[in-house]
Amino acid sequence: MPRITSAETALRPVDEPDLPVMERFLRDPEAATSLQWYGWRDLGRWRRLWAENSPLTEDAGHLMVVRGAERLGIVTWRRVVSAPLSSYWNMGIALLPQARGQGVGTEAQRQLVRYLFAHSTVTRIEADTEPGNLAEQRALEKAGFTREGVLRSVAFRDGRWRDAVRYSVLREELG
């Protein structure tokens, strides 16, 4: 797959030299941020996915967010089956500290939405974030997502259950 670009931010398939960057989100609480740090878990995850040749499958995927040769983070998605013959994508993003607060997240999520609608038949893409993650909520809204509501106590992190704010964008809203 060629790079998807806009301005300086681009998405591209994961290459083996990218694995240490992806592993930072599993090993470094500051890279993951306090809102996405779930403790040290499955530190070999990315290496196993690479060995299985599955950073991109029919039901999930991971792309690098880059600026030139600089790796800035990853975008991910997974299929959610909602009914027989019906599914949609749930997507997420993780940016390294040096990429935050520059509009990179908004642009990367905008590009991922365009990519997923162009290469699948889904009509809905959703994303979740914690209520305290105002930067991500703004980024999703700038990327064309609509806030749908709050899911109560859906994720356990840092010793307690956390709510999530759900956002979505529909194919016909993309324009």
VODRENGU-269801 format. One record per residue (C-alpha): x, y, z; residue number from 0. Coordinates in Angstrom, 2 decimals, decimal comma, always signed. Example, Ala and Ser with C-alpha at 12.3 -4.5 7.8 and 13.67 -1.06 7.14 Angstrom:
<atoms>
{atom {+12,30 -4,50 +7,80} 0} {atom {+13,67 -1,06 +7,14} 1} 
</atoms>
This chain:
<atoms>
{atom {+0,00 +0,00 +0,00} 0} {atom {+1,44 +3,40 -0,87} 1} {atom {+1,59 +6,19 +1,65} 2} {atom {-1,55 +8,16 +2,31} 3} {atom {-0,44 +11,75 +2,75} 4} {atom {-1,77 +15,17 +3,51} 5} {atom {+0,49 +18,08 +4,33} 6} {atom {+3,36 +16,45 +6,21} 7} {atom {+1,47 +13,73 +8,06} 8} {atom {+1,25 +10,35 +6,34} 9} {atom {+0,06 +6,83 +7,07} 10} {atom {+1,96 +3,80 +5,83} 11} {atom {+2,14 +0,05 +6,52} 12} {atom {+4,22 -1,06 +9,47} 13} {atom {+7,75 -2,22 +8,63} 14} {atom {+9,95 -4,35 +10,87} 15} {atom {+12,16 -1,35 +11,89} 16} {atom {+8,96 +0,27 +13,27} 17} {atom {+8,47 -2,39 +15,94} 18} {atom {+10,60 -0,66 +18,63} 19} {atom {+8,44 +2,46 +18,25} 20} {atom {+5,26 +0,41 +18,64} 21} {atom {+6,76 -1,40 +21,63} 22} {atom {+7,24 +1,94 +23,41} 23} {atom {+3,49 +2,08 +23,95} 24} {atom {+3,71 -1,26 +25,81} 25} {atom {+6,88 -0,47 +27,78} 26} {atom {+6,83 +3,27 +28,49} 27} {atom {+3,97 +4,81 +30,50} 28} {atom {+4,91 +8,31 +29,27} 29} {atom {+4,68 +7,24 +25,63} 30} {atom {+1,29 +5,65 +26,27} 31} {atom {+0,06 +8,60 +28,42} 32} {atom {-1,81 +8,18 +31,67} 33} {atom {-5,07 +7,87 +29,71} 34} {atom {-3,87 +4,86 +27,71} 35} {atom {-1,49 +3,12 +30,12} 36} {atom {-2,90 -0,24 +31,19} 37} {atom {+0,27 -1,60 +32,78} 38} {atom {+2,92 -3,84 +31,31} 39} {atom {+1,16 -6,47 +29,26} 40} {atom {+2,23 -8,83 +26,50} 41} {atom {+5,52 -7,12 +25,68} 42} {atom {+6,03 -9,47 +22,72} 43} {atom {+2,71 -8,61 +21,07} 44} {atom {+4,06 -6,58 +18,15} 45} {atom {+6,88 -9,03 +17,39} 46} {atom {+4,40 -11,93 +17,29} 47} {atom {+2,06 -10,00 +15,00} 48} {atom {+4,98 -9,23 +12,73} 49} {atom {+6,15 -12,87 +12,72} 50} {atom {+2,60 -13,96 +11,85} 51} {atom {+2,58 -11,34 +9,06} 52} {atom {-0,61 -9,84 +10,45} 53} {atom {-0,28 -6,10 +11,13} 54} {atom {-2,98 -5,90 +8,41} 55} {atom {-5,82 -8,43 +8,25} 56} {atom {-9,40 -8,47 +7,01} 57} {atom {-10,61 -7,74 +10,55} 58} {atom {-7,99 -5,38 +11,99} 59} {atom {-5,01 -3,28 +11,11} 60} {atom {-2,17 -1,05 +12,24} 61} {atom {-0,52 +1,73 +10,24} 62} {atom {+2,39 +3,97 +11,17} 63} {atom {+1,83 +7,71 +11,43} 64} {atom {+4,90 +9,42 +9,99} 65} {atom {+6,28 +12,80 +9,01} 66} {atom {+8,96 +12,15 +6,43} 67} {atom {+11,20 +9,51 +7,99} 68} {atom {+10,09 +10,38 +11,55} 69} {atom {+7,75 +7,87 +13,20} 70} {atom {+5,07 +9,68 +15,20} 71} {atom {+2,76 +6,88 +16,33} 72} {atom {+0,20 +4,36 +15,11} 73} {atom {-3,43 +4,20 +14,08} 74} {atom {-5,37 +0,98 +14,57} 75} {atom {-8,76 -0,44 +13,71} 76} {atom {-10,76 -3,58 +14,34} 77} {atom {-14,00 -4,93 +12,96} 78} {atom {-17,02 -4,95 +15,26} 79} {atom {-19,81 -7,31 +14,20} 80} {atom {-23,11 -5,66 +15,05} 81} {atom {-25,61 -8,08 +13,47} 82} {atom {-25,62 -10,91 +10,95} 83} {atom {-24,03 -9,52 +7,76} 84} {atom {-23,32 -6,18 +9,47} 85} {atom {-20,11 -4,73 +10,84} 86} {atom {-18,31 -1,45 +11,36} 87} {atom {-14,82 -0,31 +12,37} 88} {atom {-13,64 +0,81 +15,79} 89} {atom {-10,43 +2,82 +15,48} 90} {atom {-7,82 +4,31 +17,75} 91} {atom {-4,57 +6,24 +17,76} 92} {atom {-1,44 +6,41 +19,87} 93} {atom {+1,03 +9,25 +19,31} 94} {atom {+4,50 +9,64 +20,76} 95} {atom {+4,93 +12,67 +23,05} 96} {atom {+6,76 +14,79 +20,44} 97} {atom {+3,80 +14,48 +18,01} 98} {atom {+1,05 +15,62 +20,37} 99} {atom {-0,62 +19,02 +20,24} 100} {atom {+0,33 +19,72 +16,60} 101} {atom {-2,75 +18,53 +14,73} 102} {atom {-1,08 +15,23 +13,81} 103} {atom {-3,80 +13,18 +15,53} 104} {atom {-6,61 +14,99 +13,75} 105} {atom {-4,96 +14,56 +10,36} 106} {atom {-4,00 +10,92 +10,92} 107} {atom {-7,54 +10,03 +12,02} 108} {atom {-9,01 +11,94 +9,07} 109} {atom {-6,76 +9,97 +6,71} 110} {atom {-7,61 +6,65 +8,35} 111} {atom {-11,34 +7,34 +8,01} 112} {atom {-10,93 +8,11 +4,29} 113} {atom {-8,82 +4,98 +3,83} 114} {atom {-11,29 +2,67 +5,63} 115} {atom {-14,30 +4,02 +3,73} 116} {atom {-12,41 +3,73 +0,42} 117} {atom {-11,34 +0,13 +1,00} 118} {atom {-14,28 -1,47 +2,81} 119} {atom {-18,05 -1,48 +2,58} 120} {atom {-18,71 -0,34 +6,16} 121} {atom {-20,88 +2,71 +6,65} 122} {atom {-19,82 +3,49 +10,23} 123} {atom {-16,52 +4,08 +12,00} 124} {atom {-16,40 +4,70 +15,72} 125} {atom {-13,77 +5,75 +18,25} 126} {atom {-13,79 +5,85 +22,03} 127} {atom {-11,83 +7,99 +24,46} 128} {atom {-11,95 +8,80 +28,15} 129} {atom {-14,02 +11,80 +29,29} 130} {atom {-10,85 +13,52 +30,53} 131} {atom {-9,08 +13,25 +27,18} 132} {atom {-10,24 +16,60 +25,83} 133} {atom {-7,47 +16,80 +23,23} 134} {atom {-8,62 +13,53 +21,64} 135} {atom {-12,26 +14,62 +21,75} 136} {atom {-11,34 +17,84 +19,89} 137} {atom {-9,24 +15,88 +17,39} 138} {atom {-12,12 +13,49 +16,66} 139} {atom {-14,57 +16,35 +16,20} 140} {atom {-12,15 +18,15 +13,84} 141} {atom {-11,78 +14,87 +11,92} 142} {atom {-15,57 +14,82 +11,35} 143} {atom {-16,76 +12,57 +14,19} 144} {atom {-19,96 +13,20 +16,17} 145} {atom {-20,16 +12,60 +19,89} 146} {atom {-22,77 +9,91 +20,59} 147} {atom {-22,63 +9,61 +24,35} 148} {atom {-20,91 +8,11 +27,36} 149} {atom {-20,42 +4,39 +27,95} 150} {atom {-20,29 +3,84 +31,70} 151} {atom {-17,59 +1,71 +33,32} 152} {atom {-16,28 +0,01 +30,16} 153} {atom {-12,52 -0,07 +30,78} 154} {atom {-10,50 -0,99 +33,85} 155} {atom {-7,37 +1,16 +34,21} 156} {atom {-5,25 +2,31 +37,12} 157} {atom {-7,29 +0,54 +39,81} 158} {atom {-10,78 +1,55 +38,77} 159} {atom {-13,44 +1,27 +36,08} 160} {atom {-13,47 +4,12 +33,55} 161} {atom {-16,14 +5,60 +31,34} 162} {atom {-15,63 +6,16 +27,62} 163} {atom {-16,99 +8,81 +25,30} 164} {atom {-18,12 +7,29 +22,00} 165} {atom {-17,76 +9,14 +18,71} 166} {atom {-18,73 +8,02 +15,21} 167} {atom {-18,66 +9,13 +11,62} 168} {atom {-20,91 +7,75 +8,89} 169} {atom {-19,95 +7,30 +5,26} 170} {atom {-22,56 +9,81 +4,06} 171} {atom {-21,23 +12,46 +6,47} 172} {atom {-17,79 +12,41 +4,91} 173} {atom {-18,90 +14,52 +1,98} 174} 
</atoms>
